[in-house]
Amino acid sequence: MKKILIPLFALGAAFAVQPALASDGEALFKSKPCVACHTVDNKMVGPSLKEIAAKNADVDGAVETLALHIKEGSAGIWGPIPMPPNVVTEEEATTLAQWILSLN
């Protein structure tokens, strides 16, 4: 009986973790000040995340560039309002960039 239950438990745990990994970027986005200026679908102070994803689709190095802009801020890319730097780790910035780009 134990020989059957242990693999089944491991398989169940693997499937339970999968949705959590997919939503890491969204949860991180909602926990940071990003939501003050950005939404997923509509322009607010800054462009929508889907606009950012579309503009950067198929661009080499987009994850790294976007992660850098998230961490250090940017100016002049989407208009006159600069984006301030965000207090995020390199890993968080990369997670956010990957998630944003997946919205395309």
N, C-alpha and C positions, 0 to 999 in steps of 0.2 A: 504494500500500500504506500509506504513512504517513497518508494522508487518512482511512483507515479505522481504523487503530490508535489514533490520538490520541483521537478521540471515544469509542472503546471503552474505552480506559484511563481517561478522565475519568468515564465512566459507572460503571465498576467501582469507582473510588475513591469516588464518591458513595455507592454502596451499601455499601461497607465502612465508611464513617463513620457511617451511620445508626444501627446498633446501638450504637456507642460513645456517641452523643448520648443515646440512651434509657437507658443504664446509668450516666450521669454521676451522677445522684442517688444511686443505690444504692452506687456506688463511693465517693462522697464520704461517705455515711452510715457506711460500714464503716471509713473512714479517720479518723473523728472519735470523740470520747468518747461520742457518742450511744448507741453499742452497749452501754455499761456499764449503762444503765437502760432501754433500749427494744429491742423486737424488732418484726419486721414483723407477726407474727400473734398474739402472746400478751402479756398484761400481765406486766411484770417489776416493776421499781421504779416506772416510769412506765407510762402506757397504751401499748398496741400502736399502731404507726403506722396500722394499718387502723382502729382506734377513733378516732384523731385525724382521719383522712380522713373517716370517716362523720359525725363530729360537725360537721365544717366543710363538708360537701357543700352546695353551692348558697348558701353564705354570702358576701355581698358583702365584698370586701376580705380574704378568707381568706388569700391568699398573703402579703399584706403583714403581716397580724397574726401569722401563724405564723412568718414570717421574723423579725419583731421579737422574738417569744418565744424563738426559737432563739438569736438573737444576744444578747439582754439578759436572758434567763431569765424565769421567771414563777412565781407563787405562787397557790394557792387555786383553780386552774382544774380540776384533776383530783384534788383532795384536799389533805391537810395537808403533803405532802412537796413542797417547792419545787424547781423546776428551775433549776439555776445557769446563769449566762451561759456561752456557748460562744465560744471564740476562733475566729470565722469572719468572713470578709469579708461585705459586703452581698450580693455576688454569690453566694457560697456559701450563705448563709442563704436566699436566694431560690430557688436551685437545689434545696436540700433541701426547702423548703416546697412547691414545685411537684411534686417527686417524691412526697412524702408524700401530697399531695392526689390524685395520680394513682392511688393504691392503692385508692381507693374503688370 
